[in-house]
Amino acid sequence: MRRLFGFLVGFLLCPLALRGQALSPEVKAFVSVDAPVVALTHVRVVDGTGGPAREDQTLVISEGRIQALGAAPAIPAGSKMTDLTGYTVIPGLVGMHDHLFYPQGGGFFAEMGFSFPRLYLACGVTTIRTTGSIEPYTDLEIKKLIDAGKAVGPKTHVTGPYLEGKGAVIAQLHVLAGPEDARKTVAFWADQGATSFKAYMHISRAELGAAIAEAHARKLKVTAHLCSVTWPEAAALGIDDLEHGPMYYDMEFAPGKEPDVCPSARAMYDVTSKIEMSDARVRALIAELVKRKVAVTSTLPVFELQVPSRPPLDPRVIAAMTPDARINYLTRRAGGGSASGPPPNWAALLKKEMEFEYAFAKAGGTLLAGCDPTGIGGTLAGYGDQREVELLVEAGFTPVEAIHIQTENGARFLGESGRIGTIAPGKQADLVVVHGDPSKNIADIERVETVFKDGIGYDSAKLLDSVRGLVGLR
């Protein structure tokens, strides 16, 4: 792709602008395309709607937006034209569970404020929701730097700090003292700029209800990774989204579940690894979520790590890690994915989760997608988002349906569908140029060469090279 845009180098000597805002030298170093009008010709377009790919299209970009799209649209005089035969353009991915932190071991996490924003953008993720913050002030400041053109990264929707109750296992989390503390926490961080909130495993129903009420009063949304509260209980309280999936975290399936108590997951895993989608409990859960318009966020890559020999070792992922992070991940991977030993059947659980997500979406539920770069450390920013799309295809979705889930669905949930999520005239030019045809071979989604954000093209290879060996450090 760099050779395809090579003729633009001379043009790029003119001052760069992020829609009228100067880019810092640090950001300019990664820009490969910045022209008043760019025409991408003879390109395959997967528009994010879930519809079929359109062959031999021309896409015109101007002033940060898509000005025209079609088989033979009018191309303004003076446009910089690039023949993209053999390439596909998809919308920028919208990562709906994309943290800016990474596991350090022992229940602690470190902010990857340098490497993760670059990885997300390099891999085609142009918008993220952080979905839980360990360092919320840092997340907010990173967002400001990116928005100001002083740092490289995706558009960022910052989720406030975790809303956790008594029994927290992560030392970096504030433990709520009750419903009023939950309300005040939401109010404070909303005032600081958080645009959503995430409840965590040990929160009580009363605390969760108070947090949802305060967030909704401010027209903000709440999601959750639950354990003490079941999914139906959270849905009844008005929650907007639920993370991961019920085969792992809906404790209503756990034998002897007590109210506001997080039970042992092992007993629940024995049940869910064998449960069928035809089970009345599963059908009732799907119906309840669809009725109440509660979204579910798929994070299949972080669960795949727990299955022996999965995923295939990706040299790109290994190269991005520090030596210590690499050793930690490979050691945990060789041990079966869990320091405390695997539950009865990780492979069966992953399969059941895939089946649930497919059934939920086909029943009319809103399925979102993200990578969740936590677990045993093998799911990284950006690379994990690409893997998520591939795993959605393994779950039964067509490639264009999987791309739709991680583009338009996320944009709609964020209230951004008028600007991003699909490729159409008038929308922001957040686009990913991929070598190959992911509508037929979803693995081609890994072959990203240029990522447009607001009409400015960033060199994926340069971004990836800039963070080689840094994940786990910064």
TIKEBA-895765 format. One record per residue (C-alpha): x, z, y. Coordinates in Angstrom, 2 decimals. Layout:
# TIKEBA-895765
+---------+---------+---------+
|       X |       Z |       Y |
+---------+---------+---------+
|       X |       Z |       Y |
...
+---------+---------+---------+
***
This chain:
# TIKEBA-895765
+---------+---------+---------+
|       X |       Z |       Y |
+---------+---------+---------+
|    0.00 |    0.00 |    0.00 |
|    2.89 |    0.70 |    2.35 |
|    4.00 |   -2.91 |    2.09 |
|    0.41 |   -4.02 |    2.76 |
|    0.46 |   -2.11 |    6.04 |
|    4.11 |   -2.84 |    6.78 |
|    3.26 |   -5.41 |    9.40 |
|    1.66 |   -2.65 |   11.46 |
|    4.91 |   -0.75 |   11.97 |
|    5.71 |   -2.48 |   15.24 |
|    2.24 |   -1.74 |   16.51 |
|    2.61 |    1.91 |   15.59 |
|    5.38 |    2.29 |   18.12 |
|    2.67 |    2.67 |   20.74 |
|    1.44 |    6.23 |   21.44 |
|   -0.68 |    7.60 |   18.61 |
|   -3.97 |    9.28 |   19.36 |
|   -6.44 |   11.34 |   17.42 |
|   -9.47 |    9.89 |   19.16 |
|   -7.83 |   10.34 |   22.53 |
|   -5.89 |   13.46 |   21.53 |
|   -2.12 |   13.28 |   21.13 |
|   -0.74 |   13.94 |   17.66 |
|    2.28 |   16.17 |   17.29 |
|    5.54 |   14.59 |   16.06 |
|    5.01 |   16.47 |   12.78 |
|    1.69 |   14.67 |   12.25 |
|    2.90 |   11.30 |   13.52 |
|    5.54 |   11.27 |   10.79 |
|    2.82 |   10.77 |    8.16 |
|    0.72 |    8.15 |    9.95 |
|    0.88 |    4.65 |    8.51 |
|   -2.09 |    3.05 |   10.27 |
|   -3.29 |    3.58 |   13.83 |
|   -4.65 |    0.47 |   15.52 |
|   -7.59 |   -0.08 |   17.90 |
|   -9.33 |   -2.24 |   15.29 |
|   -8.44 |   -2.51 |   11.60 |
|  -10.12 |   -4.91 |    9.17 |
|   -9.71 |   -4.20 |    5.45 |
|  -10.56 |   -7.45 |    3.69 |
|  -11.27 |   -8.45 |    0.07 |
|  -11.66 |   -4.79 |   -0.91 |
|  -13.94 |   -3.24 |   -3.49 |
|  -16.20 |   -0.57 |   -1.95 |
|  -17.68 |    2.43 |   -3.76 |
|  -19.84 |    3.78 |   -0.95 |
|  -20.57 |    7.30 |   -2.25 |
|  -24.32 |    6.85 |   -2.65 |
|  -24.07 |    6.54 |   -6.42 |
|  -24.84 |    2.83 |   -6.27 |
|  -22.70 |    0.15 |   -7.92 |
|  -19.38 |   -0.97 |   -6.51 |
|  -19.51 |   -3.91 |   -4.11 |
|  -16.85 |   -6.54 |   -4.62 |
|  -14.92 |   -8.58 |   -2.04 |
|  -16.05 |   -6.66 |    1.03 |
|  -14.65 |   -6.45 |    4.55 |
|  -14.61 |   -3.10 |    6.30 |
|  -13.95 |   -2.93 |   10.04 |
|  -12.70 |    0.33 |   11.60 |
|  -12.63 |    0.97 |   15.34 |
|  -12.56 |    4.10 |   17.51 |
|  -12.43 |    6.30 |   14.44 |
|  -15.64 |    4.92 |   12.97 |
|  -16.81 |    2.27 |   10.57 |
|  -17.97 |   -0.57 |   12.78 |
|  -18.98 |   -3.09 |   10.11 |
|  -19.17 |   -3.50 |    6.36 |
|  -20.19 |   -6.52 |    4.35 |
|  -19.20 |   -9.71 |    2.61 |
|  -18.52 |  -11.57 |    5.85 |
|  -19.05 |   -9.39 |    8.93 |
|  -17.84 |  -10.49 |   12.34 |
|  -14.23 |   -9.41 |   12.80 |
|  -13.28 |   -8.72 |   16.43 |
|  -10.51 |  -10.81 |   17.90 |
|   -7.15 |   -9.09 |   17.72 |
|   -8.02 |   -7.00 |   14.69 |
|   -5.19 |   -6.00 |   12.42 |
|   -6.25 |   -7.51 |    9.09 |
|   -5.08 |   -6.29 |    5.70 |
|   -5.84 |   -8.01 |    2.40 |
|   -6.75 |   -5.32 |   -0.12 |
|   -7.37 |   -7.48 |   -3.16 |
|   -7.08 |   -5.20 |   -6.21 |
|   -7.82 |   -2.07 |   -4.20 |
|  -10.93 |    0.11 |   -3.83 |
|  -12.12 |    2.13 |   -0.86 |
|  -14.16 |    5.29 |   -1.47 |
|  -15.38 |    7.93 |    0.97 |
|  -13.09 |   10.85 |    1.66 |
|  -13.68 |   13.54 |   -0.95 |
|  -15.52 |   16.68 |    0.16 |
|  -14.01 |   19.66 |   -1.66 |
|  -16.60 |   22.42 |   -1.85 |
|  -14.44 |   25.08 |   -3.54 |
|  -11.03 |   24.42 |   -2.01 |
|   -9.10 |   27.57 |   -1.16 |
|   -5.96 |   27.71 |    0.95 |
|   -4.41 |   30.34 |   -1.32 |
|   -2.73 |   30.34 |   -4.73 |
|   -2.28 |   32.99 |   -7.47 |
|    0.93 |   35.03 |   -7.46 |
|    0.20 |   37.13 |  -10.56 |
|   -0.95 |   40.72 |  -10.89 |
|   -4.23 |   39.99 |   -9.13 |
|   -2.56 |   38.97 |   -5.85 |
|   -2.79 |   35.69 |   -3.96 |
|   -0.63 |   34.07 |   -1.28 |
|   -1.62 |   31.69 |    1.50 |
|   -0.39 |   28.12 |    1.04 |
|   -0.97 |   27.22 |    4.69 |
|    1.77 |   24.57 |    4.71 |
|    1.51 |   22.85 |    1.32 |
|   -2.21 |   22.95 |    0.53 |
|   -3.60 |   21.15 |    3.62 |
|   -1.09 |   18.35 |    3.02 |
|   -1.92 |   18.14 |   -0.67 |
|   -5.64 |   17.98 |   -0.01 |
|   -5.29 |   15.13 |    2.48 |
|   -2.70 |   13.25 |    0.41 |
|   -5.06 |   13.22 |   -2.58 |
|   -8.01 |   11.88 |   -0.59 |
|   -9.79 |   15.13 |    0.32 |
|  -10.73 |   14.70 |    3.97 |
|  -13.12 |   17.69 |    4.21 |
|  -12.97 |   21.11 |    2.55 |
|  -14.99 |   24.31 |    2.42 |
|  -12.57 |   27.16 |    1.74 |
|  -15.21 |   29.09 |   -0.26 |
|  -13.65 |   32.51 |    0.09 |
|  -10.67 |   33.57 |    2.17 |
|   -7.87 |   36.02 |    1.40 |
|   -6.44 |   35.57 |    4.91 |
|   -9.45 |   34.54 |    7.02 |
|   -7.61 |   34.71 |   10.33 |
|   -4.93 |   32.40 |    8.92 |
|   -7.56 |   29.96 |    7.62 |
|   -9.20 |   29.87 |   11.04 |
|   -5.90 |   29.24 |   12.81 |
|   -4.93 |   26.49 |   10.36 |
|   -8.25 |   24.81 |   11.10 |
|   -7.52 |   24.98 |   14.84 |
|   -4.06 |   23.45 |   14.38 |
|   -5.45 |   20.58 |   12.30 |
|   -8.31 |   19.96 |   14.75 |
|   -5.83 |   19.90 |   17.63 |
|   -3.60 |   17.31 |   15.93 |
|   -0.74 |   19.79 |   15.57 |
|   -0.83 |   20.03 |   11.76 |
|   -1.74 |   17.69 |    8.91 |
|   -4.77 |   18.44 |    6.78 |
|   -8.47 |   17.90 |    6.10 |
|  -11.41 |   18.87 |    8.23 |
|  -11.98 |   22.49 |    7.32 |
|  -15.11 |   24.62 |    7.02 |
|  -13.85 |   28.19 |    6.84 |
|  -15.69 |   30.63 |    4.59 |
|  -15.36 |   34.28 |    5.59 |
|  -13.59 |   36.95 |    3.53 |
|  -15.04 |   37.76 |    0.14 |
|  -18.09 |   40.02 |    0.14 |
|  -17.15 |   42.38 |   -2.69 |
|  -18.62 |   45.65 |   -3.93 |
|  -17.19 |   48.69 |   -5.68 |
|  -15.10 |   47.82 |   -8.71 |
|  -13.03 |   45.07 |   -7.09 |
|  -10.07 |   43.93 |   -9.16 |
|   -8.31 |   42.04 |   -6.32 |
|   -6.47 |   44.52 |   -4.09 |
|   -6.58 |   42.20 |   -1.07 |
|  -10.38 |   42.34 |   -0.79 |
|  -12.37 |   44.67 |    1.46 |
|  -14.85 |   46.73 |   -0.58 |
|  -18.29 |   46.92 |    1.00 |
|  -19.64 |   50.40 |    1.67 |
|  -23.28 |   49.29 |    1.39 |
|  -25.85 |   46.86 |    2.80 |
|  -25.13 |   47.66 |    6.45 |
|  -21.43 |   47.05 |    5.93 |
|  -22.30 |   43.70 |    4.33 |
|  -24.43 |   42.77 |    7.34 |
|  -21.75 |   43.82 |    9.83 |
|  -19.04 |   41.95 |    7.92 |
|  -21.04 |   38.73 |    8.06 |
|  -21.81 |   39.24 |   11.75 |
|  -18.19 |   39.92 |   12.67 |
|  -16.70 |   36.94 |   10.84 |
|  -19.45 |   34.60 |   11.99 |
|  -18.46 |   35.51 |   15.53 |
|  -14.83 |   34.68 |   14.68 |
|  -15.78 |   31.18 |   13.50 |
|  -16.59 |   31.42 |    9.79 |
|  -19.33 |   28.94 |    8.90 |
|  -20.26 |   30.27 |    5.45 |
|  -19.80 |   33.32 |    3.23 |
|  -19.04 |   34.01 |   -0.40 |
|  -20.21 |   37.03 |   -2.37 |
|  -18.07 |   38.22 |   -5.24 |
|  -18.32 |   39.80 |   -8.65 |
|  -19.17 |   43.45 |   -7.95 |
|  -21.54 |   43.11 |   -5.01 |
|  -24.90 |   44.87 |   -5.40 |
|  -28.27 |   43.23 |   -4.96 |
|  -28.89 |   45.26 |   -1.80 |
|  -25.55 |   44.21 |   -0.30 |
|  -26.07 |   40.59 |   -1.25 |
|  -29.57 |   40.58 |    0.23 |
|  -28.30 |   42.04 |    3.51 |
|  -25.49 |   39.48 |    3.72 |
|  -27.86 |   36.57 |    3.05 |
|  -30.35 |   37.81 |    5.67 |
|  -27.65 |   38.10 |    8.35 |
|  -26.13 |   34.72 |    7.51 |
|  -29.49 |   32.97 |    7.49 |
|  -30.39 |   34.54 |   10.84 |
|  -27.32 |   32.74 |   12.15 |
|  -28.21 |   29.51 |   10.30 |
|  -25.22 |   29.92 |    7.97 |
|  -25.12 |   29.67 |    4.18 |
|  -24.03 |   32.03 |    1.40 |
|  -22.57 |   31.16 |   -1.96 |
|  -21.31 |   33.44 |   -4.72 |
|  -19.17 |   33.99 |   -7.79 |
|  -21.29 |   36.67 |   -9.39 |
|  -21.22 |   39.16 |  -12.24 |
|  -23.09 |   42.36 |  -11.25 |
|  -25.99 |   40.25 |   -9.91 |
|  -27.52 |   37.55 |  -12.10 |
|  -28.19 |   34.02 |  -10.94 |
|  -32.00 |   34.41 |  -10.96 |
|  -31.66 |   37.63 |   -8.95 |
|  -29.46 |   35.88 |   -6.39 |
|  -31.85 |   32.92 |   -6.22 |
|  -34.74 |   35.28 |   -5.53 |
|  -32.74 |   36.82 |   -2.68 |
|  -32.39 |   33.39 |   -1.09 |
|  -28.81 |   32.43 |   -1.92 |
|  -27.88 |   28.84 |   -1.07 |
|  -25.23 |   28.03 |   -3.67 |
|  -23.70 |   29.46 |   -6.84 |
|  -20.09 |   28.85 |   -7.86 |
|  -18.56 |   27.76 |  -11.15 |
|  -21.38 |   27.72 |  -13.69 |
|  -23.73 |   29.90 |  -15.73 |
|  -21.91 |   29.38 |  -19.01 |
|  -19.10 |   31.49 |  -17.54 |
|  -20.67 |   33.69 |  -14.88 |
|  -24.44 |   34.10 |  -15.16 |
|  -24.60 |   37.53 |  -16.72 |
|  -28.31 |   37.36 |  -17.45 |
|  -27.14 |   35.94 |  -20.79 |
|  -24.98 |   39.02 |  -21.49 |
|  -26.46 |   41.38 |  -24.10 |
|  -27.65 |   44.66 |  -22.54 |
|  -27.06 |   43.60 |  -18.92 |
|  -27.74 |   46.55 |  -16.57 |
|  -28.84 |   46.09 |  -12.92 |
|  -25.94 |   45.93 |  -10.42 |
|  -23.35 |   46.37 |  -13.17 |
|  -20.74 |   43.74 |  -14.07 |
|  -20.58 |   43.72 |  -17.90 |
|  -17.76 |   42.57 |  -20.13 |
|  -17.57 |   38.81 |  -20.17 |
|  -16.51 |   38.66 |  -23.82 |
|  -19.94 |   39.54 |  -25.20 |
|  -21.58 |   37.00 |  -22.90 |
|  -19.12 |   34.27 |  -23.92 |
|  -20.10 |   34.74 |  -27.55 |
|  -23.67 |   33.89 |  -26.54 |
|  -23.07 |   31.04 |  -24.09 |
|  -20.52 |   29.22 |  -26.25 |
|  -23.32 |   28.70 |  -28.78 |
|  -26.33 |   28.28 |  -26.49 |
|  -28.07 |   24.89 |  -26.38 |
|  -29.44 |   23.20 |  -23.27 |
|  -32.82 |   23.13 |  -25.01 |
|  -32.87 |   26.93 |  -25.03 |
|  -35.84 |   28.27 |  -23.07 |
|  -33.54 |   30.55 |  -21.03 |
|  -31.43 |   27.62 |  -19.86 |
|  -34.47 |   25.46 |  -19.07 |
|  -35.99 |   28.32 |  -17.07 |
|  -32.75 |   28.86 |  -15.13 |
|  -32.48 |   25.18 |  -14.22 |
|  -36.13 |   25.06 |  -13.15 |
|  -35.70 |   28.16 |  -10.98 |
|  -32.59 |   26.84 |   -9.25 |
|  -34.17 |   23.44 |   -8.59 |
|  -37.39 |   25.03 |   -7.29 |
|  -35.52 |   27.28 |   -4.89 |
|  -33.07 |   24.51 |   -3.90 |
|  -30.01 |   26.50 |   -4.94 |
|  -26.93 |   24.30 |   -5.32 |
|  -24.30 |   24.76 |   -8.02 |
|  -20.62 |   24.08 |   -7.40 |
|  -18.73 |   22.59 |  -10.33 |
|  -15.13 |   23.80 |  -10.73 |
|  -14.29 |   22.33 |  -14.13 |
|  -10.49 |   21.98 |  -13.59 |
|   -9.88 |   25.73 |  -13.40 |
|  -11.78 |   26.27 |  -16.67 |
|  -10.09 |   23.36 |  -18.41 |
|   -6.77 |   25.21 |  -18.04 |
|   -8.01 |   27.83 |  -20.50 |
|   -8.45 |   25.29 |  -23.29 |
|   -5.28 |   24.88 |  -25.40 |
|   -3.41 |   21.63 |  -24.67 |
|   -5.61 |   20.81 |  -21.68 |
|   -5.25 |   19.19 |  -19.27 |
|   -2.47 |   16.72 |  -20.09 |
|    0.63 |   17.87 |  -18.23 |
|    0.70 |   16.00 |  -14.93 |
|    4.25 |   15.40 |  -13.63 |
|    2.90 |   15.28 |  -10.07 |
|    1.50 |   18.80 |  -10.40 |
|    4.66 |   20.21 |  -11.97 |
|    6.83 |   18.60 |   -9.28 |
|    4.82 |   20.26 |   -6.50 |
|    5.49 |   23.79 |   -7.78 |
|    8.37 |   26.13 |   -7.09 |
|   10.48 |   26.90 |  -10.16 |
|    8.87 |   30.36 |  -10.43 |
|    5.33 |   28.97 |  -10.15 |
|    6.15 |   26.31 |  -12.74 |
|    7.52 |   28.85 |  -15.21 |
|    4.53 |   31.15 |  -14.70 |
|    2.03 |   28.35 |  -15.25 |
|    3.75 |   26.87 |  -18.30 |
|    4.16 |   30.32 |  -19.86 |
|    0.50 |   31.18 |  -19.36 |
|   -0.52 |   27.73 |  -20.60 |
|    1.50 |   28.17 |  -23.79 |
|   -0.16 |   31.55 |  -24.31 |
|   -3.66 |   30.06 |  -24.44 |
|   -4.64 |   30.31 |  -20.79 |
|   -5.22 |   34.03 |  -20.40 |
|   -2.82 |   36.94 |  -20.16 |
|   -5.31 |   39.13 |  -22.04 |
|   -6.02 |   36.57 |  -24.75 |
|   -8.72 |   33.88 |  -24.90 |
|  -12.40 |   34.61 |  -25.47 |
|  -13.96 |   33.29 |  -28.68 |
|  -13.95 |   29.57 |  -27.91 |
|  -12.77 |   28.17 |  -24.56 |
|  -13.32 |   24.57 |  -25.67 |
|  -16.96 |   25.27 |  -26.56 |
|  -17.52 |   27.05 |  -23.25 |
|  -16.13 |   24.10 |  -21.28 |
|  -18.33 |   21.71 |  -23.22 |
|  -21.43 |   23.88 |  -22.63 |
|  -20.65 |   24.10 |  -18.92 |
|  -20.37 |   20.33 |  -18.72 |
|  -23.69 |   19.99 |  -20.52 |
|  -25.34 |   22.43 |  -18.11 |
|  -24.05 |   20.66 |  -15.00 |
|  -25.24 |   17.30 |  -16.29 |
|  -28.68 |   18.69 |  -17.19 |
|  -28.96 |   20.50 |  -13.86 |
|  -28.15 |   17.38 |  -11.83 |
|  -30.46 |   15.16 |  -13.89 |
|  -33.27 |   17.69 |  -13.33 |
|  -32.91 |   17.22 |   -9.57 |
|  -30.44 |   20.01 |   -8.80 |
|  -27.76 |   19.63 |   -6.14 |
|  -24.38 |   19.62 |   -7.86 |
|  -21.34 |   20.08 |   -5.62 |
|  -17.68 |   19.91 |   -6.66 |
|  -14.31 |   21.48 |   -5.93 |
|  -11.07 |   22.40 |   -7.65 |
|  -10.67 |   26.22 |   -7.20 |
|   -6.83 |   26.40 |   -7.17 |
|   -6.63 |   29.82 |   -8.84 |
|   -6.75 |   30.76 |  -12.54 |
|   -3.38 |   30.43 |  -14.27 |
|   -1.90 |   28.30 |  -11.50 |
|   -2.22 |   24.81 |  -12.95 |
|   -5.00 |   23.63 |  -10.64 |
|   -3.50 |   22.58 |   -7.32 |
|   -5.06 |   21.52 |   -4.05 |
|   -6.00 |   17.84 |   -4.05 |
|   -4.77 |   17.09 |   -7.55 |
|   -7.44 |   19.46 |   -8.83 |
|  -10.12 |   17.64 |   -6.81 |
|   -9.14 |   14.35 |   -8.42 |
|   -9.25 |   16.01 |  -11.82 |
|  -12.71 |   17.41 |  -11.04 |
|  -14.07 |   13.89 |  -10.58 |
|  -12.52 |   12.82 |  -13.88 |
|  -14.05 |   15.81 |  -15.68 |
|  -17.49 |   15.04 |  -14.24 |
|  -17.19 |   11.65 |  -15.93 |
|  -16.24 |   13.40 |  -19.16 |
|  -19.38 |   15.51 |  -18.70 |
|  -21.52 |   12.36 |  -18.84 |
|  -21.80 |   11.13 |  -15.27 |
|  -20.86 |    7.55 |  -14.49 |
|  -17.79 |    7.14 |  -12.27 |
|  -19.90 |    6.25 |   -9.24 |
|  -22.17 |    9.24 |   -9.87 |
|  -19.14 |   11.53 |  -10.08 |
|  -17.77 |   10.17 |   -6.80 |
|  -21.21 |   10.66 |   -5.23 |
|  -21.22 |   14.32 |   -6.28 |
|  -17.88 |   14.96 |   -4.59 |
|  -18.65 |   12.97 |   -1.47 |
|  -22.26 |   12.61 |   -0.34 |
|  -23.56 |   15.76 |   -2.05 |
|  -20.95 |   17.93 |   -0.37 |
|  -21.54 |   16.28 |    3.01 |
|  -25.29 |   16.88 |    2.77 |
|  -24.86 |   20.53 |    1.86 |
|  -22.55 |   21.02 |    4.85 |
|  -25.03 |   19.31 |    7.15 |
|  -22.51 |   16.52 |    7.78 |
|  -24.15 |   13.58 |    6.01 |
|  -24.82 |   11.82 |    9.28 |
|  -21.07 |   11.55 |    9.84 |
|  -19.26 |   11.65 |    6.48 |
|  -19.85 |   11.42 |    2.73 |
|  -20.76 |    7.74 |    2.44 |
|  -19.37 |    4.46 |    3.70 |
|  -21.73 |    2.88 |    6.21 |
|  -21.52 |    1.46 |    9.73 |
|  -21.56 |    4.17 |   12.37 |
|  -20.05 |    6.87 |   10.18 |
|  -16.64 |    8.39 |   10.70 |
|  -13.87 |    6.43 |    9.03 |
|  -12.92 |    9.08 |    6.45 |
|  -11.84 |    6.79 |    3.64 |
|   -9.52 |    6.68 |    0.65 |
|   -7.67 |    3.51 |   -0.35 |
|   -7.08 |    3.52 |   -4.11 |
|   -5.03 |    1.02 |   -6.10 |
|   -7.33 |   -0.03 |   -8.93 |
|  -11.00 |    0.31 |   -9.75 |
|  -12.24 |    3.90 |  -10.22 |
|  -15.79 |    2.58 |  -10.70 |
|  -14.61 |    1.36 |  -14.12 |
|  -11.56 |    3.54 |  -14.81 |
|  -11.99 |    6.92 |  -13.15 |
|   -8.31 |    7.78 |  -13.69 |
|   -7.55 |    5.27 |  -10.91 |
|   -8.79 |    7.91 |   -8.47 |
|   -5.29 |    9.40 |   -8.79 |
|   -3.72 |    6.20 |   -7.40 |
|   -4.26 |    7.06 |   -3.74 |
|   -2.04 |    5.20 |   -1.28 |
|   -3.60 |    5.63 |    2.16 |
|   -6.11 |    8.18 |    3.41 |
|   -8.04 |    7.54 |    6.61 |
|   -9.33 |   10.50 |    8.60 |
|  -11.24 |    9.57 |   11.75 |
|   -9.82 |    6.06 |   11.47 |
|   -6.17 |    7.07 |   11.30 |
|   -4.40 |    6.22 |    8.06 |
|   -2.02 |    8.72 |    6.45 |
|    0.65 |    7.82 |    3.92 |
|   -0.17 |    9.71 |    0.73 |
|    3.31 |    9.39 |   -0.79 |
|    5.01 |   10.81 |    2.29 |
|    2.65 |   13.77 |    2.37 |
|    3.27 |   14.52 |   -1.29 |
|    7.04 |   14.25 |   -0.86 |
|    6.91 |   16.73 |    2.03 |
|    5.59 |   19.55 |   -0.19 |
|    7.55 |   18.84 |   -3.37 |
|    8.64 |   22.15 |   -4.90 |
|    6.80 |   24.29 |   -2.35 |
|    3.54 |   25.34 |   -4.04 |
|    3.86 |   29.04 |   -4.73 |
|    6.07 |   29.56 |   -1.68 |
|    4.24 |   28.29 |    1.40 |
+---------+---------+---------+
***
